[in-house]
Amino acid sequence: MRTHTLVKTQFGELYLRKLCRHFAHKVPATVTGAQGLIEFPFGRCRIYAGADHMSLTVELLDREQAPNAEDVVGSHLQRMASKEELDVQWERAEP
């Protein structure tokens, strides 16, 4: 199962770097240009930063973890964007 959000922001690359740097203290996380990958215990989070948006997709190992994954990733993204109110709306889908 996957859960995905597309967030409008002009600061996607900054938030991408901040998220990966933050989570790298606890789990494997890498940044390559405008893309990031965070390896959580509940699954992989792939992040892409565009000019005016961010795309975040979590590939879950267990569908029951969807609410937790959305909360962990979404709340941390909101914290990284402390000066900007982000609209983070998750959509779930089967692979």
Secondary structure, 3 states (H helix, E strand, C coil): CEEEEEEECCCHHHHHHHHHHHHCCCCCEEEECCEEEEEECCEEEEEEECCCEEEEEEEECCHHHHHHHHHHHHHHHHHHCCCCCCCCCCEEECC
